[in-house]
Amino acid sequence: MPDLISLDRLTAAAARIADHVVHTPTVPSPGLSDHLGVPVTCKLELLQRTGSFKPRGAVNKLLTLSAAEQETGVVGVSGGNHGVALADAAATLRVAATIVMPESAPRRSVAAAEARGADVRLTPDMAGAFALLDELVAAGRTLVHPFDDPEVIAGQGTVGLELAADAPDLTDVLVSIGGGGLIAGVATALRALVPGVRVWGVETEGADAMTRALAAGAPVPVELTSIVSTLSAPYVSELTLAHVRALVEDVIVVPDVDAVRGCLTFAEEAKIWPEPAAGCLLPAARQVLDRVGPGARLGLVVCGGNATTEDVAGWVQRFGATALPPRVPAVGSA
């Protein structure tokens, strides 16, 4: 079993990246609190550089590379957000970057990575993207993996450090899972700093690599069918799986349509515009509350907001989606 990331490694990452990332707001949401019937706090990582939490891990990894490794250039694979974050961090630190993305990646993400000077390579699917990644690493480029890297996980874990400092009374925190780097880092921080907190993972159907790995006892390849490209890792790693086994209460899987409905509910009730990778938290939160009962104080890591109005309108039309109904009568109502 791989060694888990230490809290010291997270605090070192926080100091290292402080001048390069935003300490994003942690705010109570009256609208979502009324909607779910319990206090809800949102960690707004969609306000991070490039619109998601991903710059934290990318910057931390680049700042730990040797001069020789930086000189050879870096390569990463991404369904969207990691690629844009790596391109942005590499441009800031003057490191050449190649980003491999599947053709399903949002056009906005491809354009954003290219605008920051990255060499973007497109493949038919995510499995092909990871195969090309291996070729480019073998050719000498330095890998910045989206989740299977201790320094990337440590960078993502700074989200948890900030959340623990800004909202130390939470009982249950929900975190989306793609390859598992974010939840591994956040769970490391929260379980060390917030006594008794429960951390819950959330995936979408057809992008449920962590759930399948837990069932199989090891990472397994997953055929990706979810619309949520930013959660669509074709597998998790032994490292991220080990963190989820040790630190996470459970992983909840929701259908794509509910992730889209969650986006609409965030917009209507919390007045924020997340992507479905964060929208999936709200239907999962309802399941968590059914399990833990009254007295919960929820934290939602709103991991990204890189969805366009065109994206959301297309999903709404495809699924006939509407916002989620309130779980209970609004607080204070008759």
C-alpha positions as CSV (number, residue, x, y, z in Angstrom):
1,M,0.0,0.0,0.0
2,P,1.5,3.4,-0.9
3,D,2.4,5.8,1.9
4,L,-0.2,8.5,2.5
5,I,0.6,12.2,2.0
6,S,1.6,13.9,5.2
7,L,0.1,17.1,6.6
8,D,3.6,18.6,6.6
9,R,3.8,18.1,2.9
10,L,0.6,20.0,2.4
11,T,1.7,22.9,4.6
12,A,5.0,23.0,2.6
13,A,3.0,23.2,-0.6
14,A,0.8,26.0,0.8
15,A,3.9,28.1,1.5
16,R,5.4,27.3,-1.9
17,I,2.4,28.2,-4.0
18,A,1.0,31.1,-1.9
19,D,2.2,33.8,-4.4
20,H,0.8,31.9,-7.4
21,V,-2.8,30.9,-6.4
22,V,-5.9,32.5,-4.9
23,H,-7.0,31.8,-1.3
24,T,-10.5,31.3,-2.5
25,P,-13.6,32.4,-0.5
26,T,-15.3,30.0,2.0
27,V,-18.8,31.3,2.4
28,P,-22.1,30.2,4.0
29,S,-24.9,29.8,1.4
30,P,-28.2,30.9,2.8
31,G,-30.0,29.7,-0.3
32,L,-28.5,26.2,-0.2
33,S,-29.0,26.0,3.6
34,D,-32.7,26.7,3.0
35,H,-32.8,24.3,0.1
36,L,-31.2,21.4,2.0
37,G,-32.5,22.2,5.5
38,V,-29.0,22.3,7.2
39,P,-26.2,24.9,7.3
40,V,-24.2,24.7,4.0
41,T,-20.8,26.3,3.4
42,C,-19.2,26.5,-0.1
43,K,-15.5,26.6,-0.8
44,L,-15.5,28.5,-4.1
45,E,-12.6,27.0,-6.1
46,L,-14.4,28.0,-9.3
47,L,-12.9,31.5,-8.4
48,Q,-9.4,30.1,-8.5
49,R,-7.0,30.9,-11.4
50,T,-8.3,29.3,-14.6
51,G,-11.6,28.6,-13.0
52,S,-10.8,25.4,-11.0
53,F,-8.7,24.1,-8.2
54,K,-6.2,22.6,-10.6
55,P,-3.5,25.4,-10.5
56,R,-2.7,24.5,-7.0
57,G,-1.3,21.1,-7.9
58,A,0.2,22.2,-11.2
59,V,2.1,25.1,-9.7
60,N,3.4,23.0,-6.7
61,K,4.7,20.3,-9.1
62,L,6.5,22.8,-11.4
63,L,8.1,24.5,-8.4
64,T,9.5,21.2,-7.2
65,L,11.1,20.3,-10.5
66,S,14.8,20.6,-11.1
67,A,16.2,23.1,-13.5
68,A,17.0,20.2,-15.9
69,E,13.4,18.9,-15.7
70,Q,12.0,22.4,-16.4
71,E,14.4,22.7,-19.3
72,T,13.1,19.6,-21.1
73,G,9.5,20.9,-20.8
74,V,6.5,19.3,-19.2
75,V,3.5,17.2,-20.4
76,G,0.1,16.6,-18.9
77,V,-3.1,14.9,-19.9
78,S,-6.5,16.4,-19.1
79,G,-10.2,16.4,-19.7
80,G,-10.0,20.2,-19.5
81,N,-9.2,21.8,-16.2
82,H,-5.8,20.3,-15.5
83,G,-4.6,21.1,-19.0
84,V,-5.5,24.8,-18.7
85,A,-4.0,25.0,-15.2
86,L,-0.8,23.4,-16.3
87,A,-0.6,25.6,-19.4
88,D,-1.1,28.7,-17.2
89,A,1.4,27.7,-14.6
90,A,4.0,26.7,-17.2
91,A,3.6,30.1,-19.0
92,T,4.0,31.9,-15.7
93,L,7.1,30.0,-14.8
94,R,8.5,30.0,-18.4
95,V,8.4,26.3,-18.9
96,A,7.3,24.7,-22.3
97,A,4.2,22.6,-21.9
98,T,2.5,20.0,-24.1
99,I,-1.1,19.2,-23.1
100,V,-2.9,16.0,-24.4
101,M,-6.7,16.2,-24.4
102,P,-9.5,14.0,-25.7
103,E,-11.7,15.5,-28.5
104,S,-14.5,15.5,-25.9
105,A,-12.7,18.2,-23.9
106,P,-14.6,21.5,-23.8
107,R,-13.6,23.7,-26.8
108,R,-13.1,26.6,-24.3
109,S,-10.5,24.6,-22.4
110,V,-8.6,23.7,-25.6
111,A,-8.6,27.3,-26.7
112,A,-7.5,28.5,-23.2
113,A,-4.5,26.1,-23.1
114,E,-3.4,27.2,-26.5
115,A,-3.8,30.9,-25.7
116,R,-1.4,30.3,-22.8
117,G,1.2,29.0,-25.3
118,A,0.8,25.3,-24.7
119,D,1.2,22.7,-27.5
120,V,-2.2,21.0,-27.4
121,R,-2.5,17.5,-28.8
122,L,-6.0,16.0,-29.3
123,T,-6.9,12.3,-29.3
124,P,-10.2,10.5,-30.0
125,D,-10.8,9.6,-26.4
126,M,-9.3,9.7,-22.9
127,A,-7.7,6.3,-23.1
128,G,-5.9,7.5,-26.2
129,A,-4.8,10.6,-24.4
130,F,-3.2,8.6,-21.7
131,A,-1.5,6.4,-24.3
132,L,0.0,9.4,-26.1
133,L,1.0,10.9,-22.7
134,D,3.1,7.8,-22.1
135,E,4.8,8.2,-25.5
136,L,5.7,11.8,-24.8
137,V,7.1,11.0,-21.4
138,A,9.2,8.2,-22.9
139,A,10.5,10.8,-25.4
140,G,11.9,12.9,-22.5
141,R,9.3,15.3,-21.4
142,T,8.6,15.7,-17.6
143,L,5.3,14.4,-16.5
144,V,2.9,16.5,-14.5
145,H,0.2,13.9,-13.8
146,P,-3.3,15.1,-13.1
147,F,-3.6,13.0,-9.9
148,D,-1.0,10.3,-9.5
149,D,1.7,12.4,-8.0
150,P,2.4,13.3,-4.4
151,E,3.3,16.9,-5.2
152,V,0.1,17.4,-7.2
153,I,-1.9,15.9,-4.4
154,A,-0.2,18.1,-1.9
155,G,-1.0,21.2,-3.9
156,Q,-4.7,20.2,-4.2
157,G,-4.7,19.5,-0.5
158,T,-4.2,23.2,0.2
159,V,-7.9,23.5,-0.5
160,G,-8.5,21.5,2.6
161,L,-6.1,23.5,4.7
162,E,-8.0,26.7,3.8
163,L,-11.4,25.1,4.4
164,A,-10.3,23.8,7.8
165,A,-9.1,27.2,8.8
166,D,-12.1,29.1,7.5
167,A,-14.9,26.7,8.5
168,P,-13.7,24.4,11.3
169,D,-17.1,23.4,12.5
170,L,-18.2,21.3,9.5
171,T,-19.4,17.8,10.1
172,D,-19.5,16.5,6.5
173,V,-17.6,17.7,3.4
174,L,-18.4,16.6,-0.1
175,V,-15.6,16.5,-2.8
176,S,-15.9,15.5,-6.4
177,I,-13.6,12.7,-7.7
178,G,-12.0,12.3,-11.1
179,G,-8.7,10.6,-10.6
180,G,-8.8,11.3,-6.9
181,G,-6.1,13.9,-6.4
182,L,-8.4,16.5,-5.0
183,I,-10.2,14.3,-2.5
184,A,-6.9,12.7,-1.4
185,G,-5.4,16.0,-0.5
186,V,-8.5,17.6,1.0
187,A,-9.2,14.5,3.1
188,T,-5.6,14.5,4.4
189,A,-6.0,18.1,5.6
190,L,-9.5,17.8,7.0
191,R,-9.1,14.5,8.8
192,A,-6.0,15.9,10.5
193,L,-7.4,19.3,11.4
194,V,-11.2,19.0,11.9
195,P,-12.0,16.4,14.6
196,G,-14.8,14.0,13.7
197,V,-15.3,15.4,10.1
198,R,-16.6,13.0,7.5
199,V,-15.4,13.3,3.9
200,W,-17.6,12.0,1.1
201,G,-16.6,11.5,-2.5
202,V,-18.9,12.1,-5.5
203,E,-18.7,10.7,-9.0
204,T,-21.0,10.6,-12.0
205,E,-22.2,7.4,-13.7
206,G,-19.8,6.5,-16.5
207,A,-17.0,8.4,-14.7
208,D,-16.9,6.2,-11.6
209,A,-13.3,4.9,-11.6
210,M,-13.0,5.3,-7.8
211,T,-16.2,3.4,-7.0
212,R,-15.1,0.5,-9.3
213,A,-11.6,0.5,-7.8
214,L,-13.0,0.2,-4.3
215,A,-15.2,-2.7,-5.4
216,A,-12.4,-4.5,-7.2
217,G,-9.8,-3.8,-4.5
218,A,-7.4,-2.2,-7.0
219,P,-7.5,0.4,-9.9
220,V,-9.4,-0.9,-12.9
221,P,-9.9,0.6,-16.3
222,V,-13.3,2.3,-16.9
223,E,-15.2,2.8,-20.1
224,L,-16.1,6.5,-19.9
225,T,-19.6,7.5,-20.9
226,S,-20.3,10.5,-18.6
227,I,-20.8,14.0,-20.1
228,V,-18.6,15.3,-17.3
229,S,-15.3,15.4,-19.1
230,T,-13.5,17.0,-16.1
231,L,-14.3,14.0,-13.9
232,S,-13.5,11.4,-16.7
233,A,-10.3,9.7,-15.6
234,P,-10.1,6.2,-17.2
235,Y,-8.7,4.9,-13.9
236,V,-7.6,6.0,-10.4
237,S,-4.2,5.3,-9.0
238,E,-3.0,3.1,-6.2
239,L,-2.0,6.3,-4.4
240,T,-5.4,8.0,-4.6
241,L,-7.2,4.8,-3.9
242,A,-5.2,4.3,-0.7
243,H,-6.2,7.8,0.5
244,V,-9.9,7.2,-0.2
245,R,-9.8,3.8,1.6
246,A,-8.2,5.3,4.6
247,L,-9.8,8.7,4.9
248,V,-13.1,8.9,3.0
249,E,-16.5,7.8,4.4
250,D,-18.0,6.6,1.1
251,V,-18.2,7.5,-2.6
252,I,-21.6,8.4,-4.0
253,V,-22.4,8.0,-7.7
254,V,-25.1,10.2,-9.3
255,P,-26.4,10.2,-12.9
256,D,-25.4,12.9,-15.4
257,V,-28.8,14.4,-15.4
258,D,-28.7,15.1,-11.6
259,A,-25.3,16.7,-12.0
260,V,-26.8,19.1,-14.5
261,R,-29.8,19.7,-12.2
262,G,-27.3,20.4,-9.5
263,C,-25.7,23.1,-11.7
264,L,-29.1,24.8,-12.1
265,T,-29.7,24.6,-8.4
266,F,-26.4,26.1,-7.6
267,A,-27.2,29.0,-10.0
268,E,-30.7,29.5,-8.6
269,E,-30.0,29.0,-4.9
270,A,-26.3,29.9,-4.3
271,K,-26.0,32.4,-7.2
272,I,-22.9,30.7,-8.6
273,W,-22.2,29.1,-12.0
274,P,-20.5,25.7,-11.5
275,E,-19.7,23.0,-14.0
276,P,-21.3,19.5,-13.6
277,A,-18.2,18.2,-11.8
278,A,-19.4,20.4,-9.0
279,G,-23.1,20.3,-9.7
280,C,-23.0,16.6,-8.8
281,L,-22.4,17.5,-5.2
282,L,-25.9,18.7,-4.5
283,P,-27.8,15.5,-5.4
284,A,-25.1,13.6,-3.4
285,A,-25.6,15.9,-0.5
286,R,-29.2,14.9,-0.2
287,Q,-28.1,11.2,0.1
288,V,-25.5,12.1,2.7
289,L,-28.2,13.9,4.8
290,D,-30.5,10.9,4.6
291,R,-27.6,8.8,6.0
292,V,-26.2,11.1,8.7
293,G,-29.5,12.6,10.0
294,P,-30.1,16.0,11.5
295,G,-27.4,18.2,13.0
296,A,-25.1,18.0,9.9
297,R,-23.2,21.1,8.8
298,L,-22.2,20.6,5.2
299,G,-19.2,21.8,3.3
300,L,-19.2,21.7,-0.5
301,V,-15.9,22.0,-2.5
302,V,-17.1,23.7,-5.6
303,C,-14.2,22.5,-7.7
304,G,-14.7,24.4,-10.9
305,G,-16.9,26.7,-13.1
306,N,-15.6,26.1,-16.6
307,A,-19.0,25.5,-18.3
308,T,-20.3,28.0,-20.9
309,T,-23.9,29.0,-21.2
310,E,-24.0,27.1,-24.5
311,D,-22.8,23.9,-22.6
312,V,-25.4,24.2,-19.9
313,A,-28.2,25.0,-22.4
314,G,-27.3,22.0,-24.4
315,W,-27.4,19.7,-21.4
316,V,-30.7,21.1,-20.2
317,Q,-32.2,20.5,-23.6
318,R,-30.7,17.0,-23.8
319,F,-32.0,15.9,-20.4
320,G,-35.0,18.1,-20.0
321,A,-33.4,19.1,-16.8
322,T,-34.7,21.4,-14.2
323,A,-33.4,22.5,-10.8
324,L,-33.6,20.1,-7.9
325,P,-36.6,20.6,-5.6
326,P,-36.0,21.6,-2.0
327,R,-35.1,18.6,0.2
328,V,-37.2,20.0,3.1
329,P,-39.4,23.1,3.6
330,A,-37.3,26.3,3.7
331,V,-36.0,27.1,7.1
332,G,-38.4,29.3,9.0
333,S,-41.4,28.6,6.8
334,A,-44.7,27.5,8.1
